[in-house]
């Protein structure tokens, strides 16, 4: 619509970022135009709408370095080829993620089995099974609601006394607990997991209590969040964006960074009032494209 040509470079083999890799089954209630849609399907809708207009899509290519060619162009070197562009938009997300699970409870656990899960890429795995979901945020609640229809039993174990999810989800989970459709274990710590050829179980204990409860289960899903290693693209530091400046600061009027002609959007940026969800990302992308178009027109 802006009469610009664009090339998309993405390290993953498919689009979607966190929505595809971490929360493919997460239900999204706050995106315009959809009353209820899972993240993977929403990404599919966006990709079908946008990607046909791209001049090139280089998926499965990691950016190794970005450099200047003169004063008006960027050279983007991937692990397979190079691209030259007058403008650059960084949509590099939060960086590499490492899922957080206390190491002491993973001793003697076969990491190659399906006992421990971190997200519901396929809900069919949990059909007719007893499942413990560990966590108290939006993802834990989403998984609990999602699995309720197919799992034999859903037990939600949270190490605090209150959940940290959205109020609407809290109301739903409390109603499910009152109807005894979901078992809640609040203020409980997971002490140990056990896995053998004949049984799988989790041992939990309520805080300030000496009694240990043992629950026989089939799977445990950890929703303890993740630690983040900020993304680093070689060359940006030399042009003015330092690694300790992450998230990247932008001019909210244009989404331009400290580097002339380089813009940034999404979870990679910060500005006063910045919210990390899909809707602001769309606003930021639109504003960056409009700013680039205005520069092209003026030149």
C-alpha positions in Angstrom: 0.0 0.0 0.0 2.9 2.3 0.6 4.4 1.4 -2.8 7.6 0.1 -1.2 9.6 -3.1 -1.8 10.4 -5.2 1.2 12.5 -8.3 1.9 11.8 -10.3 5.1 14.8 -12.0 6.7 14.0 -14.5 9.5 16.2 -17.0 11.3 13.4 -19.4 11.9 12.0 -21.6 9.2 8.5 -20.2 9.5 7.1 -16.9 10.7 5.5 -16.3 14.0 8.2 -15.7 16.7 6.9 -16.4 20.2 3.4 -17.1 19.0 4.6 -20.0 16.9 7.5 -21.4 19.0 6.4 -20.8 22.6 2.6 -20.4 22.6 1.1 -21.9 19.4 -2.0 -23.0 21.2 -2.4 -19.9 23.3 -5.8 -18.3 22.8 -5.8 -14.6 21.8 -8.8 -12.7 22.8 -7.5 -9.1 22.4 -6.7 -8.9 18.7 -9.1 -6.9 16.5 -11.4 -8.9 14.2 -11.3 -12.1 16.2 -13.4 -13.1 19.1 -11.3 -16.2 19.9 -8.3 -17.5 17.9 -5.2 -19.4 18.8 -1.8 -17.9 18.2 -0.8 -20.3 15.5 -3.9 -19.6 13.5 -3.5 -15.9 13.9 0.0 -16.0 12.6 -1.3 -18.0 9.6 -3.9 -15.2 8.9 -1.3 -12.5 9.1 1.2 -14.4 7.0 -1.4 -15.1 4.3 -2.3 -11.4 4.2 1.2 -9.9 4.2 3.9 -12.3 2.8 2.5 -12.4 -0.8 3.4 -8.7 -1.1 7.1 -9.2 0.0 9.7 -8.9 -2.7 11.6 -11.7 -1.1 11.2 -13.9 2.0 14.4 -15.4 3.4 13.3 -17.8 6.1 15.8 -20.0 7.8 18.5 -17.4 7.3 20.2 -15.9 10.4 21.5 -12.3 10.1 25.3 -12.4 10.9 26.1 -8.8 10.3 24.7 -5.4 9.3 26.9 -2.7 7.8 26.7 0.6 5.9 27.3 1.0 2.2 28.0 4.7 1.9 25.5 7.0 3.8 22.2 5.8 2.3 22.2 2.0 2.2 22.5 -1.0 4.5 24.1 -4.4 3.7 22.6 -7.3 5.5 24.7 -10.4 5.5 23.0 -13.7 6.4 24.6 -17.1 6.8 23.6 -17.8 3.1 23.5 -14.5 1.1 23.5 -10.7 1.3 20.8 -8.1 0.8 21.2 -4.4 0.2 18.5 -2.0 1.3 18.1 1.7 1.8 16.1 1.2 5.0 16.2 -1.4 7.8 13.4 -2.4 10.2 14.5 -4.4 13.2 11.7 -6.8 14.4 14.1 -9.1 16.3 11.9 -9.7 19.4 13.1 -10.4 22.9 16.1 -12.6 21.8 17.0 -16.2 22.5 14.8 -17.7 25.3 15.7 -20.4 27.8 12.8 -22.0 29.6 13.0 -21.8 33.4 12.7 -25.0 35.3 14.4 -25.6 38.7 17.2 -28.0 38.0 17.0 -29.8 41.3 13.6 -31.4 40.4 14.9 -32.7 37.1 17.4 -35.1 38.5 17.0 -38.6 37.2 14.4 -37.5 34.6 14.7 -38.7 31.0 14.7 -35.5 29.0 13.9 -37.4 25.8 10.6 -38.7 27.1 7.3 -36.8 26.8 6.8 -36.6 30.6 7.9 -32.9 30.9 6.4 -30.4 28.5 6.6 -26.6 28.2 3.8 -25.8 25.9 0.9 -27.5 24.1 2.1 -27.7 20.5 -0.3 -30.7 20.1 -3.1 -31.1 22.6 -3.7 -34.7 21.4 -0.7 -35.8 23.5 -2.8 -35.1 26.6 -6.0 -36.8 25.6 -7.3 -39.0 28.4 -4.3 -38.2 30.6 -3.7 -36.8 34.1 -1.8 -33.5 33.7 -0.2 -31.2 36.2 0.3 -27.6 35.0 2.9 -25.7 37.0 2.5 -21.9 37.0 0.1 -19.1 37.7 0.3 -16.7 34.7 -1.8 -16.4 31.6 -0.1 -19.3 29.8 -0.7 -21.8 32.7 -4.4 -20.7 32.8 -4.8 -20.9 29.0 -3.3 -24.5 29.0 -5.5 -25.6 31.9 -8.7 -24.3 30.1 -7.6 -25.8 26.8 -6.8 -29.3 28.2 -10.0 -29.4 30.3 -12.0 -30.8 27.4 -9.7 -33.7 26.5 -7.6 -34.5 29.6 -8.7 -37.0 32.2 -7.6 -34.7 35.0 -6.1 -31.2 35.1 -4.2 -30.1 38.3 -3.0 -26.6 38.5 0.0 -26.2 40.9 1.1 -22.6 41.7 3.9 -21.7 44.1 2.1 -18.5 45.2 -1.3 -18.0 46.8 -2.7 -15.8 43.9 -2.6 -16.0 40.2 -1.0 -13.3 38.0 -3.3 -13.8 35.0 -5.8 -11.5 33.4 -9.0 -10.9 35.5 -11.3 -12.6 33.0 -9.2 -15.7 33.0 -9.0 -15.7 36.8 -12.8 -15.7 36.9 -13.0 -18.7 34.5 -10.5 -20.8 36.4 -12.2 -20.1 39.8 -15.5 -21.1 38.3 -14.0 -24.3 37.0 -12.4 -25.0 40.4 -15.7 -24.5 42.2 -17.3 -26.9 39.8 -14.5 -29.4 40.6 -13.5 -29.5 36.9 -10.0 -28.4 37.7 -8.0 -29.1 40.9 -6.2 -26.1 42.3 -3.1 -26.4 44.4 -2.2 -22.9 45.5 0.9 -22.0 47.6 2.5 -25.3 46.7 6.1 -26.1 45.7 7.0 -28.9 43.4 9.7 -30.8 45.2 10.4 -33.8 43.0 9.4 -35.6 39.8 9.6 -39.4 39.5 9.6 -41.3 36.2 10.0 -45.0 35.7 8.7 -47.7 33.3 5.6 -48.2 35.4 4.8 -44.8 37.0 5.2 -41.1 36.8 4.4 -38.9 39.7 5.0 -35.4 41.2 5.6 -34.7 44.8 4.4 -31.3 46.1 4.2 -29.6 49.5 2.2 -26.7 50.7 4.4 -23.8 52.1 4.8 -24.0 55.9 3.5 -27.6 55.9 5.6 -30.7 56.6 3.4 -33.1 54.7 4.4 -34.1 51.2 1.6 -35.0 48.7 2.3 -37.4 45.9 0.2 -37.3 42.7 0.3 -39.9 40.0 0.3 -38.2 36.6 1.1 -38.7 33.0 2.6 -35.3 32.1 3.7 -32.1 33.7 3.7 -28.8 31.9 6.0 -26.1 33.3 4.9 -22.5 32.7 7.6 -20.8 34.8 8.5 -18.4 32.1 11.9 -18.1 30.5 15.2 -16.2 30.8 16.2 -14.0 27.9 19.5 -13.4 26.1 19.1 -10.1 24.2 19.5 -10.4 20.5 22.8 -9.3 19.0 23.4 -8.5 15.4 27.0 -7.7 14.7 27.5 -4.3 13.2 24.7 -2.4 15.0 27.1 -1.5 17.8 29.5 0.1 15.4 26.6 2.2 14.0 25.3 3.3 17.4 23.1 0.6 19.0 25.0 -0.9 21.9 24.0 -4.3 23.4 23.5 -2.8 26.8 20.8 -0.5 25.2 18.4 -3.3 24.7 15.4 -3.0 24.4 16.2 -0.5 21.7 15.1 3.1 22.2 13.1 4.6 19.4 11.5 7.9 18.4 7.8 7.1 18.9 6.8 9.5 16.2 8.7 7.5 13.5 10.0 4.3 15.2 13.5 5.3 14.1 16.5 4.3 16.2 19.6 6.3 16.8 20.8 5.0 13.4 19.5 7.1 10.5 17.4 4.9 8.3 17.2 2.1 10.8 13.8 1.5 12.5 12.7 -1.0 15.2 9.3 -2.4 16.2 7.8 -5.0 18.5 9.3 -6.5 21.6 12.8 -5.3 20.6 11.9 -1.7 21.5 10.9 0.5 24.4 9.3 3.9 24.8 7.1 5.5 27.5 3.9 3.4 27.9 5.1 0.6 25.7 3.0 -2.6 26.0 4.2 -6.0 24.9 1.4 -7.5 22.9 0.3 -7.8 19.3 -1.8 -4.7 18.9 1.0 -2.1 19.6 3.3 -4.0 17.3 0.9 -3.4 14.4 0.7 0.3 15.2 4.5 0.5 15.4 5.0 -1.3 12.0 2.5 1.0 10.4 4.2 4.1 11.8 7.6 2.9 10.7 6.4 2.2 7.1 4.8 5.6 6.9 8.0 7.3 8.1 10.0 5.5 5.5 7.5 6.3 2.8 7.7 10.0 3.7 11.5 9.9 3.5 11.2 8.3 0.0 8.7 11.0 -1.1 10.8 13.8 0.1 13.9 12.5 -1.6 
